[in-house]
Amino acid sequence: MNRQSSAIPQTAKQQDSSFLQVERKGESRIHSVDLDNPGFGDVFSDHMLSMEYRDGQWQQPKVVPFGDLSLSPATATLHYGQTVFEGMKAFKSEDGDVNIFRLQDHLNRFNNSCARMCIPQPDANLLGKAIKKLIAIDRDWVPEKYGNALYIRPIVFAADACLGVKPAQTYRLIVLTSPVGAYYEEGFDPVNLTTTEDYIRAVKGGSGFVKTACNYGPTLLPAKKAKENGFTQIIWLDAHEHKYIEEVGTMNIFFKINGELYTPSLNGSILGGITRDSVIQLADKWDTPIHQRPLTIDEIFEEDDKGNLEEIFGTGTAAVISPVGSINHKGQTIVTDREQIGPFAQRLYDTITGIQYSTLEDTYQWMSSIG
Ligand SMILES: *Cc1c(COP(=O)(O)O)cnc(C)c1O
């Protein structure tokens, strides 16, 4: 490890500011971590944010040492899944500033997810301030290497110890952070997708449009089967007619056809990605026509037959832009004839990461400095 980190003072509890209580960890674990090669999701920084909901309101947030939770085996969320999460990233610029990508947009989505899951919404401004403070305290955990970042994972869950199926009266909100490496360490590796006729991901009226745990558990088995058949991930079709494209794993999907961009419209079963929105804003600025509408898998195959299909890529916080190498549907395959990323997807990737690492101007005010 070739970086310096300031020692964390060994104070116990201290009142950091009026809205937030801070209990610092005695000794940092940072020296045991290789921030240049942190992998994804196994390493956690020294502190986490913790907030409780009881007596009909959210209590004061606290920054506490990262550690295990002690929960009753009857904790409602373990049984019925009343829980919500988010995923975003903080980046270190060359001059050492730390900025979070689209913080308030992520927190607004967190609150929309809470609304769907009948979880009382925290104050998004206060939560944003508390998250910035958390990252400021663990600033040394934000990797310096271009491509690496500090992944920020807020969760909130029903904390009642009660087996009744009903909205809980107590909740716990935690924000943990994890230094992560670049998704594609050695250049882009296009993903190979397949549809499936046996499973669906989400249905209108369900919870597919929010980030709640119950959308992910059921996808593990079909994803495992797809992997066994040589595919990277599933491209989900709609639950009713099995013909409209929805999204991929934890990514939204885009097609570039005849110089124009297409992505499925947010129809109630698709998760509205923040990266998806960023791509739409950029395409708009670049005067690339962008169509958000229902897209059938058949029309994509037809455009490919006509030679009009130029690029396919997924979007999400983890990889930013993920080129798609092939799509299999009922034994027919589209193969984008490149091993690498297409020029439009590359331009999007360069622009978004440039803004994230502050090498490009942040024209959209996407970045919030932790101060
Ligand atoms: C998180 C997620 C996405 C991508 O959203 P981003 O905000 O771009 O990270 C897409 N689909 C699903 C199902 C997701 O959970």
The ligand as a Tripos MOL2 file, in Angstrom:
@<TRIPOS>MOLECULE
LIG
   15    15     1     0     0
SMALL
NO_CHARGES

@<TRIPOS>ATOM
      1 C1        -29.7590   -0.3600   -9.0450 C.3       1 LIG1
      2 C2        -30.4060   -0.9830  -10.2180 C.ar      1 LIG1
      3 C3        -30.2570   -0.4800  -11.5230 C.ar      1 LIG1
      4 C4        -29.2990    0.6280  -11.8740 C.3       1 LIG1
      5 O1        -29.5430    1.7990  -11.1730 O.3       1 LIG1
      6 P1        -28.3630    2.8810  -10.9840 P.3       1 LIG1
      7 O2        -29.0160    3.9580  -10.1970 O.co2     1 LIG1
      8 O3        -27.9580    3.3310  -12.3290 O.co2     1 LIG1
      9 O4        -27.2690    2.1930  -10.2460 O.co2     1 LIG1
     10 C5        -30.9830   -1.0660  -12.5460 C.ar      1 LIG1
     11 N1        -31.7940   -2.1160  -12.3060 N.ar      1 LIG1
     12 C6        -31.9530   -2.6360  -11.0740 C.ar      1 LIG1
     13 C7        -32.8710   -3.7790  -10.8830 C.3       1 LIG1
     14 C8        -31.2610   -2.0960   -9.9900 C.ar      1 LIG1
     15 O5        -31.4040   -2.6320   -8.7790 O.3       1 LIG1
@<TRIPOS>BOND
     1     1     2 1
     2     2     3 ar
     3     2    14 ar
     4     3     4 1
     5     3    10 ar
     6     4     5 1
     7     5     6 1
     8     6     7 2
     9     6     8 1
    10     6     9 1
    11    10    11 ar
    12    11    12 ar
    13    12    13 1
    14    12    14 ar
    15    14    15 1
@<TRIPOS>SUBSTRUCTURE
     1 LIG1         1 GROUP 0 **** ****
